[in-house]
Amino acid sequence: MTYNAPLKDMLFLVAEWIGLEKIRGLRGHEDLDRDTVEAVLNEAAKFCVNELLPINREGDEIGAVLKDDAVVTPPGFKEAYDRFVEGGWAGLDAAPEHGGQGLPKLLQYLVEEMLAACNLSFKLYPELTRGAYHLIDAFGADEIRERYLPRMVDGTWSGTMCLTEPQSGTDLGLLTTKAVARDDGAYAITGSKIFITSGDHDLTDNIIHMVLARIEGAPDGVRGISLFLVPRSIVNEDGSLGERNGVTTGSIEHKMGIRASSTCALNFDEATGFLIGEVNQGLNAMFRMMNMERITVGIQGLGLAEIAYQNALAYAQDRLQSRAPGERPDPDAPADPIIYQPEIRRKLLRIRSQIEGARALAVYTGFLVDVLDRSDDAIMRDEAGGSIALLTPVIKSFLSDLGVSCTLAAQQVFGGHGYIREHGMEQLVRDARITQIYEGTNEVQAVDLVTRKLTADSGSIVKRQLDYWDKFFETHEEPAAILEPAAGALANLKLATNSLQGSLESNRAHALGAATEYQRLFGLAIIGCIWADIVVSINDRDGDFYETKRMLARFYMEQVLPEAASLTEVIVGGADALAEFPVDYLT
Ligand SMILES: Cc1cc2nc3c(=O)[nH]c(=O)nc-3n(C[C@H](O)[C@H](O)[C@H](O)COP(=O)(O)OP(=O)(O)OC[C@H]3O[C@@H](n4cnc5c(N)ncnc54)[C@H](O)[C@@H]3O)c2cc1C
């Protein structure tokens, strides 16, 4: 398995498509220059290729294991983690006052794509720390922030998110872990959490669990949930580590993929916990972390799709089978490389045209997060916040679906050689699958998009997004082969949006029945618009890189985007057959 980070595309998106001047207009990024962007991306690529890719296969084979009640990570993980920390990668986008580098989110997202491509299991250990860091930073009291954040930014402590319980998965209103107030202001936390990523491991001195629990007497359902910080080891006032807290690892899961990532059942037995944010407002606070993670999970899919593409491309260039249709590259050879078969080329182009569009969507969203965090313009911040909320379920679900469909297509390019372990393609398929499930399943993302995001601010947020693209197509018409299909998909998206907004009021079951189709339509159409914008932005610039962009955009319009029309038909046509089918008749 090999990987060459797509640095040229990444640099193009940041420095040319979004544009460095726009990023420099944000507080704290005034001095960001092309050299810094290039250096960060280059160094990240080197780290991922040299340190993480070589331990990915063995990590999958050996997996994380539970020995004497403690999780041991596979060989090389501890050394790689130490180098990750030494390189400052743990605090790339964290605030400088906590020891972070304060770099833009859009760079963070690109680094995350490389980490996911080279070793998704490894990536998950620091990933949850980053989420927990931002959660504590947003809602923690000053004393807590001072005590915990610097050690999370420098990577000596890691973080988790503890939501899921055996009876409470998607529906967090069912969780029963309880919190009892103690005289010293802390809480005693008791309950069992399952499926906790990085819940235990040997990479850091301490693990900071962010736990949802119910304070005695709190209302039922999601209104009675509070958020607690529960360290694995108690942190003394001077910052040193004290006794072990009442958190133990019951077991770890044996999984289809990401086998080197530890997925733990944790038992909390009157563990000391500190309230974060307001009583009974825990789920709202936790959404800060969950929303960040949702974007990151989409980017995981993107990274896996990219490495699968690169390896499938190399294989297709080498593998000699069958004769090329039309003119043969070497008429004397017994067979030609399979890349000459249109079926294989189409698979590769489908993957690449979707990946490059999806990467642009991720970078654009990263820029919106930077605007939200650092713009001095209140209207821009407000609009960015709305767009991020709208795009988050789309990125989570569309990009993770892409991770699975692209790794599968790339595996298919290898024929039987992709099914056996030798080339590593089957691991990519297995690793990608979880991205559709955790951090809110893709069905739940689709339902969130339709029921909450389409109605947010009385529908004005989605309207603003669609109006923006409408205006774009009013002012740009050329090249028609690219802009016309994109504008057509946008028109379909508007039609489907109006239809679902109507049915949310008149026939909610209909709207829910079309949610997954709608989220796919949304992703396809928005990426179509983004491709159109990219092509307009590069205008008639010469060179292979720009010419490839134009041809990929055309391929996307001709071979990928037409699905938008059939999805629209399904959405607008109604879900009567689905709604009227009696549940009993399924048996
Ligand atoms: C490897 C791994 C790592 C994980 N890491 C973490 C972690 O770090 N922290 C943590 O707290 N949890 C974690 N999870 C848990 C994960 O987030 C849940 O598995 C997921 O949210 C789904 O919950 P569930 O498994 O109970 O499925 P259920 O909620 O039982 O859902 C079953 C099916 O019903 C569907 N469904 C349920 N409700 C709806 C609805 N309203 N509309 C439409 N469809 C619906 C779901 O989409 C799914 O297809 C992890 C899970 C795994 C496997």
The ligand as a Gaussian input file, in Angstrom:
#p B3LYP/6-31G(d) Opt

LIG

0 1
 C      -16.365000       1.278000      16.665000
 C      -17.329000       2.162000      17.378000
 C      -16.875000       3.289000      18.031000
 C      -17.771000       4.099000      18.736000
 N      -17.295000       5.167000      19.465000
 C      -18.140000       5.812000      20.318000
 C      -17.642000       6.785000      21.256000
 O      -16.460000       7.113000      21.284000
 N      -18.524000       7.322000      22.128000
 C      -19.847000       6.989000      22.148000
 O      -20.568000       7.500000      22.979000
 N      -20.348000       6.096000      21.258000
 C      -19.527000       5.495000      20.355000
 N      -20.025000       4.560000      19.477000
 C      -21.455000       4.304000      19.443000
 C      -22.126000       4.801000      18.162000
 O      -22.151000       6.188000      18.129000
 C      -23.520000       4.137000      18.116000
 O      -23.304000       2.773000      17.806000
 C      -24.434000       4.784000      17.107000
 O      -24.740000       6.098000      17.500000
 C      -25.739000       4.011000      16.922000
 O      -26.291000       3.569000      18.122000
 P      -26.697000       2.028000      18.282000
 O      -25.501000       1.228000      17.890000
 O      -27.234000       1.815000      19.629000
 O      -27.809000       1.796000      17.181000
 P      -29.374000       2.113000      17.338000
 O      -29.557000       3.471000      17.893000
 O      -30.000000       0.979000      18.045000
 O      -29.832000       2.117000      15.823000
 C      -30.098000       0.923000      15.075000
 C      -30.556000       1.312000      13.672000
 O      -31.748000       2.099000      13.750000
 C      -31.563000       3.329000      13.079000
 N      -32.264000       4.388000      13.797000
 C      -32.349000       4.584000      15.135000
 N      -33.056000       5.677000      15.408000
 C      -33.413000       6.214000      14.229000
 C      -34.147000       7.358000      13.834000
 N      -34.628000       8.230000      14.715000
 N      -34.324000       7.586000      12.513000
 C      -33.827000       6.742000      11.583000
 N      -33.125000       5.648000      11.890000
 C      -32.915000       5.387000      13.198000
 C      -30.063000       3.559000      13.065000
 O      -29.660000       4.401000      11.979000
 C      -29.528000       2.147000      12.919000
 O      -29.508000       1.800000      11.563000
 C      -19.145000       3.782000      18.726000
 C      -19.606000       2.652000      18.041000
 C      -18.716000       1.843000      17.384000
 C      -19.240000       0.605000      16.698000

